[in-house]
Amino acid sequence: MLVAINILGVIVYLAIAFLFSKNKKKIHWRSVGIVLVLNVVLAWFFTSFSIGQDIVKGAADGFNWLVQVAYQGIVFALPNWVTPEFGGTAKSMNFVTSSLLPILLVVPMFDILTYIGVLPWIIKWVGRGLSFITGQPKFESFFSVEMMFLGNTEALAVSQLQLKSMRKERNLTLAMMSMSCITASILGAYTQMVPGQFVLTAVPINILNAIIVTNLLNPVDVAPEEDTIAKIGGSSASAATEGVEEDGKKEPFFSFLGDSILGAGRLILIIAANVIAFVALAALIDKLLGLFNPWLSLEHILGIIMFPFAWLMGLNVHDAFEFAQYMGTKLVTNEFVVMGKIASTINTGAFSAHYRAILTVFLTSFANFSTTGMIIGCFKGIVDQENNDLISKNVGYMLLSGILVSLLSAGIVGIFVW
């Protein structure tokens, strides 16, 4: 029975995307069908076959290994922040040490892969392969893979030349897709708090669902003559991302590495500041609501709003209401706030296998209110006023796209995990 409800939920999420479509007649149903089938097969493979489980487990173990290596640098500078098993003296590690400081190693590692050309090569050929299989426009497929590795604002930054040359409707599609990504360099932080195998499963599933949802919500016909890909790093700002200076020369490696490390440090401060501020603001709202009724809280209100969508995941009523609260909290704050709350219990008997899988997959994206501001700000610095106005007017569609992608990804993976 619960499996049937879960399958119904996936159908309902797709129906909502169709209901809110900007142009139902232009939807490319063949492409949507191909990507949906590919997504279901991938979810089935990663969750139901030993080889698929071994692949995602190996990837998760790889990120955990990187995090453990990062602890060696942390213990050198801050030994009382790291536990004895990694050479430190702390009784336990806090959120910043266990999840955020390892970013100082992971981000530079991915930037080095970009500097030597490995990451751009992978992005290019995987993107071309995805376009060939799904029938999607070349750049939209390219961008979906690009943001899987680089993140939303970073992928937009290195695609400036393309964004400036595209129609505003296609730029809106990219803005909507950007709501559903994460950056590979932050996966290590996720795998320290929630099950790594489902985090790694969610990454490709999210990308494919972003293609499906944007095809339904904002279908755009792309003529063959405009179905091209501009060179990655087509401007001075984007060239800097690949370690190329404005005069076309390669930036010295250690100068590039220094900038990368400083960028990682800024990212840690941004995440920490957001988590502290959002948790504090949520607590303030709860205190104010409690003045009217002790039962009233932000989580309870969001739980009621999101409950129907959570129940359609195939959960019992109690778990569905709890899941709905997590969903709402994540959308209003960010994924780190919720991951921090469940990190100590998600791998225990408090969560069933199905609940653990769908919650982890749902949380593995940047889809929240603050992300819309980041994306709009990024486009504002790249495209003209007409393009930016269209994106700003469609904040609701951006949020809807991000939420539907997260729901679809969780629902599809949940079908195969019980």
N, C-alpha and C positions, 0 to 999 in steps of 0.2 A: 504493500500500500504506500509506504513512504517513498519507495523508488518511483512509483507512478506519479506521486505528487512532485517529486524532484524533476522528472521529465516534463510534467505539465508546466512547472516553473520556467524551464528553459524556453518553452513555447510562448509563455506569457511575456517573458522579457523581450523576445523577438517581436511579438505582436505590438508591444508598446513602442518599440523603435519604428515599426511600420506605421503605427497610428500617428506618430508625430513627424513623419517624413515630410520634408519640404516639397518633394515632387515625386509622388508615388509612381507616376508613369515612367520616370527615368531610372528606376531601380534596376540594376543589372542582376537579375535573379540567378542567372547561370553562375556568375562570379560569386555571389553570396552563397549559393549551394555548394560550390567547390570548396570554398574556404571553411564552411561549416562542417562539411564531411572531413576535411583535413584536420580540423580542430578536434572533432570527436575521436578520430583515429589516434591523434597524438595523445590525448588525455587517456584513452584506453591503453595505449602502449606504455606510457610512463607510469601508470598506476596498477596495471593488471598483469604485465609480463615481467618476468624476473630480469631480463636484459634491460628493459626500460627503467625499472626500479633501480638497477645497478648503475645505469647512466646518471640518473639524477642524484642518486646517493653519492656516487663518485664525485660529481660536480660540487655537491654540498660539502663533502669531506674536504675537497680542495680549498674551498673558501674558508672552512674552519681551520685548516692547516695554515693558510695565509694569516688568519687572525692570531693564531698561536705564535707565528713568527713575529708578528707585529708586537706581541707582548714582550719580546726580548728587547726591543727598542724602548718600550715604555718602562720596563723594570730597571733599565740602565739609568734613566732620568728620574723616575718616580717609583722606587722600590716599594714604598709603603702604600702604593695604589694597586699592586698586583698580588695575587694570592701565592702561597708557597709553592704550589704545583708548577708555577711558571717562574720561580726564582725570586718572588717578592716576599713581603712580610705582612700583607694585609689579611685580615680575617675573611673578608669578602670583597668582591669588586662591585663598584657602583655602575650605574648605567653609562656614564661618560667613559669610564675605563674599559668596560667589557664590550661596548657596542660602537662608541664613537671614535676613540683614539686610534683604533686599528685602521681607520680611514686614511691616516697619515701614510700608511704603506700602500694600501690598495689603490687609491687614486693615482699616485705617481706610477705604479706598475702599469695601469691601463694607459696612462699618458705616454709612457715609454713605448708601449706597443703601438701607439699612434705615431709617435716620432719616427720609429723605424719602418713604418708603413704596413705593419701586419694587420692592425685593426681596420684601417680603411680598405684594405684588400678583401678582408672577410665580409665587411659590410657591403661592398660593391657586388660581389658575386652571389652572396646569399640573397640580396635584394633583387638581382636579376633573375635568379632562380625562382623566387617567390612570384615575381611578375609573370614569368613564363607559365608557371603552374596555375595561378589563380586568374590570369587575364586582367589583372589590375594595371592601371597606368604605372609606368616605370618609376617615376619619382615617388609616388605614394608608397609603392612597395619598398623602394630604397630607403625612404624616410622611416618606415615602420621598423626596419632592421637597425637603422642608424640610431634611433632613439632608444632601442633596446640596450645598446651598449653605452651610449653617451648621456642619456637623459633628455628631458624635453627641451629646456632652454639651451643646453649645449648643442643638441642636434639642430635646433633652429639657427643658432649662431653660425654653425659651420655651413649652413645652406643659404646664406644671405643672397647670393647671386640668383639662385633658383627662385626664392620667395619674391624677389623684386620683379621677376619676369613672368610670374604666373598670374592667372586671373584671380580675382578676390574670392570667388566661390571655392577654388581649390585651396587657397590659403586658409579659408574657414575649415575645410576638411582637415588640414594639418593641425590647426588649433584644437579641434575636437579630438584628434588622435593623440595629441600631446598630453591629454588628461589621463591617459591609461598606461603610461610607461613608468619604468623606474630606471635607474642608472646602474649598470653592472658593478660599478665601484662601491656601491652601498649594500650590495647583497651580503657581504660578510657581516654587516651590522644586523641585518634581518635574521641570518641563520644563527646568531647568538641568542635570539629571543624566541623564535618560533621554528617548527620543524623545517629543516633545510630542504628536504626532498620535495615538499609542496611549494616552497618558495621558488625553487628552480623549475618546477613544473609550471607554475603560474606565468613565468616570464614569456615563453613563446605562445602560450594560450592567450594571454592578454593582447599580444601583438595581432594575432589573427582575429580575435574578437573586435579589436579596434577597427580593423578593415571592414568587418561585417556591419558593425553598428554605424560607422560613418557612411557606408554605402546605402544603408536604409534611411538614416536621418537626413543626409545631405548628398543625394546622388548627383553626380556631375558627369556630363559627357566630355571626354577628352579626345580631341581630333588627333590623328596620327602626327601631324606637323608640330603639335605642341607637346607630344608625348616624348619629351627628351629629358636628359639629366645634365644640368650644368656641373662643371667640375667642383668637387668638394673643396671648400676653402677658397671660394671665388672672390674674396675681399680681404682687406687687410686684417679685419677682426677675426675672420674665420681662419685666415692663414696662420694667425698666431696660435690658434688651437692646435695646429699640426706642427708647430715649431718652425714656421717660415716667417722671416721678417719681411717688411714692406718692400725692400729692394729685391725680393725673390730669393735671397740667400738663406740657407738653413741656419737657424739660430743655434749658437753653441750649446752643446748638450747640457752642460752643467747650469747654464743660465736658464734653459728650458726646464730642467729638473727643479731648480730653485723656485721658479714661478709655480710649478705644479704643486710643490709642497706647501707653499703659501696659500694656494687655492684650496688645498685640502684642509688647511687650518681654518680658513674662512668658512668652509662648508660645515666643519664641526661646530664652530661658534653659532652659525645660523641655525643648525638643527637644535642645539642645546637651548638657544634663546627661544626658539619657537615652542619647544616642548615645555619649558618652564612657564612661558607666558600663557600658553593655551591651557595647561593644567590649572594654573592659578585663576585664569578667567573663568574656566568651567566651575571651579570651586566657589568663586564669587557669585556666579549665577545661581548655583545650588543654594547658597546661603540666602540670597534674596528671594528665591522661590520658596524656601522653607519658611519665610516670614508669613506667607499666605496659607501654606499647608505643609506639614512635615513630610508628607509623601512626595510632594512635588520636587522633582530634580530634572536636570537636563537629560540625563540618561533615561529616565522614565518617559519623558515627553517624546524623545527621539525613538524610544522603543515602541511606543504606540504608533507613531507615524510609519516606521519601517517594518512593523510586525508582519503585514501581509506578504511582503517580499521575502522576509526571513522564513516564514512558514512554508513558502513554496520551494524552499531548499530541501524539504523532506525531513524537517525536525519536529519533535514533539512540541507542544505548546510552551512548556517551561523553557526549553532550550531555544526555541524560536524567539521568545521575548528577550532573553539574554543576548542572543546573537543580534537582534534588532538594535539593542542598546549599543553594542560594540560597533555596528555598522554606522549608526547615527553619530556616535562620538568620533569615529574616524573621519567622517565627512566634514564635521564641524571643526575638528582640530587637525590631526594627521595620524598616519599609521603608527608612528613611534609611541604616541600616547597610549594607544590600545595595546600594542605589543608589550610595552612596559608593564601594563596591568596584568597580562596573562602569562608573562614569561615563566613564572614559577610554577604554574599549574597546567599549562596546555599539554605537556607531555605526561600528565598523570591520568588517573582514572576519572578525574573530574570532566574530561572530554572524551566522547566516543570517537572512534576512528573517523567517522563521517563528519562529525562536528569539527574535529581538529583540522581536517582537510579543507573544508569549505571556508572556515574562518581564516586560515592561513592564506589561502588563495585570494579571498576577498581583500585582505589587508595589503597584499603585495601589489600596490600601485600608488601613484601620487594623486589619485582622484580625491580632491577635497576643495573647499572654498578658496583657500589661500593660493592653490595652484593656478586658479583662473587669473588672479592678479599677476602672478609671475609670467604667465604666457602672454597676456595682453601687454604687459610692460615690454616684453621681449619683442613682440611684433611692432610695437610703437617705435622702437628704435631701428627697425629694419625697413618696413613697408610704408607706402604713402598713406595719406589721411583717409582716402576712400576705402582702402583695404582695412585699415585699423578700425574705422567706424563700423564696418560690417561685422568684424570680429567682436567688438565691444557690445554691439547690439544683440549678440547671440551667446551671451554668458550662460543663459539658461540651457541652451543646447549643448554647450561645452560641459556643464555639470551633468546633464542628462546622459550624454555620451559616456562620461567617466563612470557614472553609477551603473549604467546598463552593461558596460564592458566587465566591470567587477562582478556584477550579479551573474552574467553569462559564464564567465570563467569559473566562478565558484560552483555554479549549477552543473556545468558540464563535467568538471572533475569529480563533483560529488556523486554523480551517477555511478561511478566505478569504484567508490571507496565506501565500504560499510563495515 
